[in-house]
Amino acid sequence: DIQMTQSPSSLSASVGDSIVITCRASQSIDSSLNWYQQKPGKAPKFLMFAASSLQDGVPSRFSGSGSGTDFTLTITSLQPEDFATYYCQQSYSTPYTFGQGTKVEMK
Amino acid sequence: QITLKESGPTLVKPTQTLTLTCSFSGFSLSTSGVGVGWIRQPPGKALEWLALIYWDDDKRYSPSLRSRLTITKDSSKNQVVLTMTNMDPVDTATYFCARKDQRVLYSYDSNDSYDFFDYWGQGILVSVSS
């Protein structure tokens, strides 16, 4: 299995801040990296595929980058609705493993 | 409008077999590139990928759970069923089904296909307890 490691596990930020979440794969996954957002008690919401391609309707303050083993999710000008847990997922080979999540909390 | 919904028991006893059904609408599991997957999430923990069935009936399983899982589809009924044998309290989790779709990105020297789960069910919390 390809292991996905996110950092940090949690972070505190304020509305208007920019934040960066990192995801590292245990082997190269080219650009086969997805990002999801999950709020408490809800299903994950699909944000981005191919490391940097936004799903339709996702605000442009979300951006992604990376290839190979190292990836980042950046949220600029954090909004109140962005406080949530974020997961990366590799879709390079099955099992399509997820990272352990990064909880973004309000400072 | 694409929707998925999980159904099944919310309480099972240890050693029992869990059968979950994902009923979906708004897409066809006969369409090339489409699949339905199962993902679970123990309370307060991360997402765990369990299984995936493709439009062509190809099936993939989590290696650590492969011996306990079976995924099947009934495209005419728009349903996907997941069975998990020998349930244990550590299997207590919210179980989600999700649509797998794919997108091809074209560049000057390659056409690369990317899979993702774009629509998810609300999830069903399954507790394992005697």
Contacts between the chains, C-beta under 8 A, distances in Angstrom:
chain1	res1	chain2	res2	distance
A	1	B	63	6.4
A	1	B	64	7.9
A	30	B	112	7.5
A	31	B	112	7.3
A	31	B	114	7.5
A	32	B	114	6.0
A	32	B	115	7.5
A	34	B	114	7.9
A	34	B	116	4.7
A	34	B	117	7.5
A	36	B	47	7.8
A	36	B	117	7.7
A	38	B	47	7.8
A	42	B	122	8.0
A	43	B	96	5.8
A	43	B	98	7.9
A	43	B	120	3.9
A	43	B	121	6.5
A	43	B	122	5.9
A	43	B	123	5.6
A	44	B	47	6.7
A	44	B	96	7.6
A	44	B	117	7.6
A	44	B	120	5.9
A	45	B	120	7.7
A	46	B	116	6.0
A	46	B	117	6.2
A	46	B	118	4.7
A	46	B	119	7.7
A	46	B	120	7.8
A	49	B	103	6.3
A	49	B	114	5.0
A	49	B	116	4.4
A	50	B	103	7.3
A	50	B	105	5.8
A	50	B	112	7.5
A	50	B	114	4.5
A	53	B	103	7.4
A	53	B	105	6.9
A	53	B	114	7.7
A	55	B	118	6.7
A	87	B	46	7.0
A	87	B	47	5.7
A	89	B	47	7.7
A	89	B	49	7.6
A	89	B	116	7.8
A	89	B	117	7.7
A	91	B	114	6.2
A	91	B	115	4.1
A	91	B	116	6.1
A	94	B	49	8.0
A	94	B	52	6.5
A	94	B	60	4.1
A	95	B	49	4.9
A	95	B	60	7.0
A	95	B	61	7.5
A	95	B	62	4.8
A	95	B	63	6.6
A	96	B	37	7.5
A	96	B	49	5.0
A	96	B	52	7.2
A	96	B	115	7.1
A	97	B	49	6.0
A	98	B	39	7.7
A	98	B	46	6.0
A	98	B	47	4.3
A	98	B	48	7.0
A	98	B	49	6.4
A	99	B	46	7.2
A	100	B	46	4.6
A	101	B	46	5.0
A	101	B	47	7.5
